[in-house]
């Protein structure tokens, strides 16, 4: 059964889309995974440049994008145009502050029995440090639970 996109204001059919087959869905998921693999390997500077450019494009196409948003949501055009400003502001904000938000964070265990064990959280993986100074990735963490504290 095809999917229809309708204008919520007057119920007019704007577009009709065929339902994806399992194979088509798998292909799209594989492309999304590939894009994520590329994104996660970019430096913060590369990510910031992409986000700043996205903000510029949103503002360059503000009226067009606001029109789509109005059709999709039934909002007044002025509200949709304001939302495009918010989208651009968010892209710029994360471009400017994303590296700071994703800095590794040392988490000290409050349990006195844990000694000096800590968890180190970063955007890629959780690391744990035992009382003996051993740094383990989350993959080997399960094997050494006796000497480590668990971050949940």
N, C-alpha and C positions, 0 to 999 in steps of 0.2 A: 504494500500500500504506500503510495507516494506521500511525502511530507509536504504540507503547505505552510507557507509563511503568510500571515494575514495582518493587515493593518488593524490594530486593536480599536481604533476609533470608529471605523465604519465596516469592519469585517471583510474588506476587499482582499481578494487573493493577490498577493504581490509576486509570489514565485512558487513553483512546485518543484520538489526535488525527489528523485527516485531513492528508494531505500537501498542502502549499500548491501552488497553480498558479503559473505564472510571473508572472501578473498580480498575484496576491495577494502574492507575494514582493516584487515591484517596489513595490507600495503600502506595504508595511511598511518597506522600505528608504527610501522617500521620506519617510515619517513620522519615521524615525530621523534622517535627514539634517536635516529641518526642526527637530527637537528639538535637534540638535547646534548648528545655526546660532543658535538662541535661547540656548543655554547659553554658547557662546563669546563672546557679546556682553554677558553679565552681568558686573557688577563683581565683584571679589574679595569684597566685603562681602555682595553678594547670594548668591554661591555659598556663602559660609561659613554664612549664615543657613539656606540650604536643607540643607546637610550637617548642621548642628546639629539641625534639625528631623527629618531622616531618622534621626539617632541616637536622638532622643527616641521616635520611632515604633517603632524596632526594640525599644527597651527596654519600651515600653508593650505591645507584641505579642510579647514574648520567648518566652513559652511556646507560642503558636500557631506562630510561625516555627520554633522548635526542633522542634516536632512534624513540620512539613513536612520539615525537614532530616533528621530521623531516618528518615522514610519514604523519602526520596530516597537516602540514603546507607547506611542500615542501622546507623548509629552508635547508641550508647546515648543516651538522652534527655539525660542529664547532660552529655555531651560536646557535643551540639547546643546546649544552653542556654548553655554556656560560649562556644561559637562566636558566639552572638548578642551576647555581651558584647564579643568581639573586633571584630565588625562595627561596633558602636556606637562603640567606642574608635577604630577607624580613621576613621570618618566625622568624629568630633570632632577627631582629630589633623590630618587634611587641612583641616578648616575653620579650625583655629587656625594652621596652618603653610603652607598651600597658596600663599598670596601670596608668602611668602619663597622657596619652592621654585621658583616660576615667575618670579622676578625676572629681568630681562635680565642676561645674563652676558657680559662682555667676554673674549674668548679671544685671547690674543696668540700670534702665529705664532712657533714656536721657530726657524724658518729665518732665519738671519742675512741672507740675500739678500732677504728680504721687507721689510726696513726696519721702518717703524712700522705696517704693515698689521695690522688686527685683524678678527676676526669678532665680531659681537654676536648672541648667541642669545637669543631670547625665545620664549614659547609660541605666538606667532602666525606668526613668519617669521624667517628667517635674514637678517641684514644683513651686508654686508661693507664695509670701508672701505679704500680704496686708499692707496698711499703719497702720493697727491696730495690726500688729504682728501675724496675723493668718497665719499658714502654711497650704496650701491646695494642694492636688494632682490635676493633670490635670483632673481627673474625676469630681471633685467638682468645678473646675475652672469656667466652663460655668455658673454655678448657681450664681456666685458672681462677674460677670464682672464689676458691677458698682464700686466696691471698689478696683479692681485690674487692672493692665495693662496687655495687652495681648501680648505674645511673638509669633511672626509669623515667 
